Amino acid sequence: MTKRDDAAGEFSAQERAAMKERAAELKAEAKRAKGAEKAAADEAALLARIEEMPDGDRQMAERLHQMVATIAPDLSPKLYYGQPGYARDGKVVVFFRSGQMDKERYSTIGVSAQAALDDESGLWPTAYALIDPSEKAWEQLGEIVRRAAGDNSA
């Protein structure tokens, strides 16, 4: 979590920076052409952001990117609050948050309300902490991505 400024209800400098970054992303999206050109620009922006990440987070984000491309190719890469996200119909389904860039102790792979992870128990996780995940953990994440994207065959 980021620390709030002293005045009640004010956003921290980090939160304000993320909101400004998101506003710039939305403005850039509005300027881009539709279709394939937009998709290529979105993926290029996402890959550039991954390239800027510190070691460790960059490798995890690259692996997630390859995983999504393989398991859920219908999800489109796009930046989401300055971090890698994967969307369907413009709405992010799966995303990655760099712990190092966010000054947190771990990175996160999360899913939005658009993800098809609902469980009949009424309880399911929406974020997963990552610190040097094992191969077994990556297999589990692959299953989460598959389910989140709506492929419930298995």
Buried (B, 14 or more C-beta within 10 A) or exposed (E): EBEEEEEEEEEEEEBEEBEEBBEEBEEEBEEBEEEEEBBEBBBEBBBEBBEEBEEBBBEBBBBBBEBBEEBBEEBBBBBBBBBBBBBBEEEBBBBBBBBBBBEBEBBBBBBBEBBBBEEEEEEEEEEBBBEEBEEEEBEEBBEBBBBBBBBEEE
